Amino acid sequence: MRDKANGVVDKESAADKQSAGDEGLIKAQEKIAVLRCETVSEVCAGAGCFKAFNARRLHFASTPKDAELIGFFTCGGCSGRRVSRLVKSLQKSGLTTIHLSSCMLMAVEYPRCPHLAEIKETISKLGIKIVEGTHH
Ligand code: SF4
């Protein structure tokens, strides 16, 4: 949106209006990313996470219909070295919520993540809501 007084363009408002259509009334309420285990990503393509999101099932059951999935990334390996950098990057796209993938939280099929507490703290400090789990 252009501010006539000083000619400044508010790109976010303009983008919101554009994506919302002519009325400019509909705006995505939540922008979600899934964070998953780097080790498990070698054997999992992520279909379960996407199916659960698309169907708004299990840990996405309370996700609004107009929410967008804007990211799907791994921690970068122990001890989650990539988390801070990629969360900050996604914040530029309006990230509101991180779902920790079920593989990060399980202790039976996969080894439990020993760095979970630090990873959660890193995300929380950036002001992003955390939801534990995706499809299990
Ligand atoms: S830090 Fe946790 S989630 Fe990341 S690779 Fe290690 S065990 Fe997996």
Boltz pocket constraint, residues with backbone or C-beta under 6 A from the ligand:
constraints:
  - pocket:
      binder: B
      contacts: [[A, 36], [A, 37], [A, 38], [A, 39], [A, 40], [A, 75], [A, 76], [A, 77], [A, 78], [A, 79], [A, 80], [A, 104], [A, 111], [A, 112], [A, 113], [A, 114], [A, 115], [A, 116]]
      max_distance: 6.0
